[in-house]
């Protein structure tokens, strides 16, 4: 396979690996690592029992990334347990977001996924009490400059990022999903009200499927780190495939919810680029409907 982009075709069809020579594998491993998708690529190959067809040298990198992802899954589960303990006296619900939610729900996009922090969403009236509770349990803010503190607390959708003193883990505490300065203002109360209980974690919830998809799209196309853009686009592709298979009414609910939350434009971008780049199976009438907005 002689292409500058080796990663995207393999995300679509991992069965293409027999066409790769060692020079291709060298480039592919570097592309996947740079895109934070090496673990996902390894998981896709493992699911299809294709790892044995990979030459020894690149297979070592793939197997190592799987081991790192599995270790991170264990660490995230422990971190969620510690956050739950720290916030035990904060009125529920507390919403787990993005990567940590994917892991706790064992969603397909969690397999091999690597990320750096845990994100939670807490109702604005409880944000100060939650911050104090976290500080009492070892989390500290990573920004100490007065300007940065004021900027986050006045204009952003989250507290200044926090890290744990001993575990060196990172935590982002949100009160909504977009900065106060953004043109769009989805109501966080609607997201929280529709959130679903997280099994075995009292007081913790996760976003409803359509809201999870919309939040992922909003994060990528409004404030995402674009060096991780393909990773986040792959998340969207897997979420779309998974949720649409579970619920035959998913597409109608997704369009209606996007309009209700004023998130039709990020949804348009999500569907536009997942279909163009990763060939997501989005019905044509859905693409037409969202394009009208």
C-alpha positions in Angstrom: 0.0 0.0 0.0 1.7 3.2 -1.1 -0.1 6.1 0.4 0.9 9.1 2.6 -2.0 8.3 5.0 -1.8 4.7 6.0 -3.8 5.0 9.2 -7.2 6.1 8.0 -7.7 3.3 5.5 -6.9 0.7 8.3 -9.3 2.3 10.7 -12.0 1.7 8.1 -10.8 -1.8 7.0 -8.1 -3.5 9.2 -8.1 -6.3 6.7 -5.8 -4.3 4.5 -2.7 -5.1 6.6 -1.4 -7.9 4.3 -0.7 -5.2 1.8 1.8 -3.5 4.1 5.6 -4.0 3.9 8.0 -3.1 6.7 8.5 0.5 5.4 4.7 0.9 5.5 4.6 -0.4 9.0 7.3 2.0 10.1 5.3 5.0 8.8 2.0 3.6 10.1 3.2 3.0 13.7 4.5 6.6 13.7 1.3 8.0 12.3 -0.8 6.0 14.8 1.3 7.0 17.8 1.3 10.7 16.8 -2.5 10.6 16.4 -2.9 8.8 19.8 -4.5 5.9 17.9 -1.9 3.2 18.3 -3.9 1.4 21.0 -7.1 1.6 19.0 -5.4 0.2 15.9 -4.0 -2.6 18.0 -7.5 -3.3 19.5 -9.1 -3.4 16.1 -6.5 -5.9 14.8 -6.8 -8.0 18.0 -10.6 -8.1 17.6 -10.3 -9.4 14.1 -7.5 -11.9 15.1 -5.1 -10.1 12.7 -2.2 -9.4 15.1 -0.6 -12.7 14.2 -0.3 -11.4 10.6 1.8 -8.3 11.7 5.6 -8.6 11.4 7.4 -9.0 14.8 8.8 -5.5 15.0 5.6 -3.5 14.5 3.6 -6.2 16.5 5.7 -5.4 19.5 4.6 -1.8 19.4 1.0 -2.7 19.0 1.0 -5.2 21.9 2.8 -2.7 24.1 0.1 -0.1 23.3 -2.6 -2.6 24.3 -0.9 -3.3 27.6 -0.7 0.5 28.3 -4.4 0.9 27.4 -5.4 -2.0 29.7 -3.3 -0.5 32.6 -5.0 2.8 32.0 -8.4 1.2 32.1 -7.6 -0.1 35.6 -6.2 3.3 36.7 -9.4 5.1 35.5 -11.7 2.8 37.4 -9.7 3.4 40.5 -9.7 7.1 39.9 -13.4 7.2 39.5 -13.7 5.3 42.8 -11.5 8.0 44.5 -13.5 10.8 43.0 -16.7 9.2 44.1 -15.3 8.9 47.6 -14.1 12.6 47.6 -17.5 13.9 46.5 -19.6 11.7 48.7 -21.2 14.7 50.4 -21.9 16.6 47.2 -25.6 16.4 46.1 -26.0 14.1 43.1 -25.8 13.8 40.2 -22.2 14.0 39.1 -21.9 13.3 35.4 -18.8 11.4 34.1 -17.8 12.6 30.7 -15.9 11.4 27.6 -13.1 8.9 27.9 -13.7 7.9 31.5 -17.4 7.4 30.7 -16.5 5.2 27.7 -14.4 3.0 29.9 -16.9 2.7 32.7 -19.7 1.8 30.2 -17.3 -0.5 28.3 -18.2 1.1 25.0 -16.5 -0.1 21.9 -14.6 3.2 21.6 -12.9 2.5 25.0 -10.9 -0.4 23.6 -7.3 0.7 23.2 -8.2 4.3 23.8 -5.6 6.5 25.5 -6.3 9.8 27.2 -4.8 12.0 29.9 -7.5 13.1 32.3 -10.9 12.4 33.8 -13.7 14.9 33.1 -16.8 15.4 35.3 -19.8 17.7 35.0 -21.3 19.1 38.2 -24.3 21.5 38.5 -23.1 25.1 38.8 -24.6 25.6 42.3 -22.5 22.8 43.7 -19.2 23.6 42.0 -17.5 25.5 44.9 -18.4 22.8 47.4 -17.1 20.1 45.0 -13.8 22.0 44.5 -13.3 22.3 48.2 -14.1 18.6 48.7 -11.6 17.6 46.0 -8.9 19.8 47.6 -9.5 18.2 51.0 -8.8 14.8 49.3 -5.5 15.7 47.6 -6.4 17.5 44.3 -4.8 20.9 43.7 -5.2 23.4 40.9 -2.4 23.4 38.3 -2.7 27.1 37.5 -1.7 29.6 40.2 -1.5 32.9 38.3 -4.2 35.3 39.3 -5.1 36.1 35.7 -5.5 32.4 34.8 -7.6 31.8 37.8 -9.9 34.7 37.0 -10.1 33.7 33.4 -11.2 30.2 34.1 -13.7 31.1 36.8 -15.3 34.0 34.9 -15.3 32.9 31.3 -14.7 29.2 31.0 -17.0 26.2 31.3 -14.8 24.5 33.9 -12.6 25.1 37.0 -8.9 25.4 36.5 -7.5 21.9 35.8 -6.7 19.9 38.9 -4.1 17.2 39.6 -3.7 14.8 42.5 -0.8 15.4 44.7 0.3 11.7 45.1 -1.2 9.9 42.0 -0.4 12.8 39.6 -3.7 12.2 37.8 -5.6 15.0 36.1 -9.2 16.0 36.7 -11.3 18.6 34.8 -14.4 19.8 36.7 -17.1 21.2 34.3 -20.3 23.1 35.0 -21.3 23.2 31.4 -19.8 22.0 28.1 -18.9 25.2 26.3 -17.2 28.4 27.5 -19.3 31.3 28.5 -17.8 33.2 25.6 -19.0 30.7 23.0 -21.8 31.6 20.5 -23.7 28.4 21.4 -25.1 27.9 24.9 -26.5 24.4 25.4 -28.3 24.2 28.7 -26.3 21.9 31.0 -29.5 21.3 33.1 -31.0 19.5 30.2 -27.9 17.3 29.9 -27.9 16.5 33.6 -31.6 15.8 33.7 -31.4 13.3 30.9 -28.2 11.6 32.2 -28.4 7.9 33.1 -27.2 6.2 36.3 -23.8 4.6 36.3 -24.1 1.1 37.6 -22.4 0.4 41.0 -21.6 4.1 41.5 -24.3 5.8 43.5 -24.7 9.5 42.6 -22.7 9.1 39.3 -24.3 9.3 35.9 -23.3 9.3 32.3 -24.8 11.3 29.4 -27.6 9.8 27.4 -26.4 8.3 24.1 -27.5 11.2 21.9 -26.0 13.7 24.4 -22.8 11.8 24.6 -22.5 12.0 20.8 -23.3 15.7 20.8 -20.8 16.4 23.5 -18.1 14.6 21.7 -18.8 16.5 18.5 -19.0 19.8 20.4 -15.7 19.2 22.1 -13.9 18.4 18.9 -15.3 21.2 16.7 -15.3 24.0 19.3 -12.3 23.5 21.6 -10.7 20.2 20.9 -7.0 19.8 20.5 -6.6 19.2 16.8 -3.5 17.1 17.1 -6.0 14.6 18.6 -8.6 15.3 16.0 -8.5 12.0 14.2 -8.7 10.2 17.5 -11.8 12.1 18.4 -13.3 11.7 15.0 -12.8 8.0 15.3 -14.6 8.1 18.7 -17.5 9.8 16.9 -17.5 7.1 14.2 -17.6 4.3 16.7 -20.3 5.9 18.8 -22.5 6.5 15.7 -22.2 2.9 14.6 -22.8 1.5 18.1 -25.7 3.7 19.2 -27.5 3.5 15.8 -27.4 -0.3 16.0 -28.8 -0.3 19.5 -31.7 2.0 18.9 -33.5 2.1 15.5 -34.9 5.6 16.5 -31.4 6.9 17.2 -31.1 9.2 14.2 -34.4 10.9 14.8 -33.6 11.5 18.5 -30.1 12.8 17.6 -31.5 15.4 15.2 -34.2 16.5 17.6 -31.8 16.8 20.5 -29.2 18.7 18.6 -31.9 21.3 17.7 -33.1 21.4 21.3 -29.6 22.0 22.7 -28.6 24.4 19.9 -25.9 22.0 18.7 -26.9 21.4 15.2 -23.8 23.0 13.7 -21.3 20.8 15.6 -23.4 17.8 14.7 -23.3 18.8 11.0 -19.5 18.9 11.2 -19.4 15.6 13.0 -21.5 13.8 10.4 -19.9 15.6 7.5 -16.4 14.5 8.4 -17.0 11.0 9.9 -18.7 10.1 6.6 -16.1 11.7 4.4 -13.0 10.5 6.3 -14.1 7.3 8.0 -17.1 6.3 5.9 -19.6 6.3 8.8 -22.9 4.8 7.8 -25.1 7.9 8.2 -28.4 7.8 6.4 -28.6 10.3 3.5 -31.8 11.8 4.8 -30.1 12.5 8.1 -27.2 14.3 6.3 -29.7 16.3 4.3 -31.7 17.3 7.4 -28.7 18.4 9.4 -27.2 20.3 6.4 -30.3 22.5 6.3 -29.3 24.0 9.6 
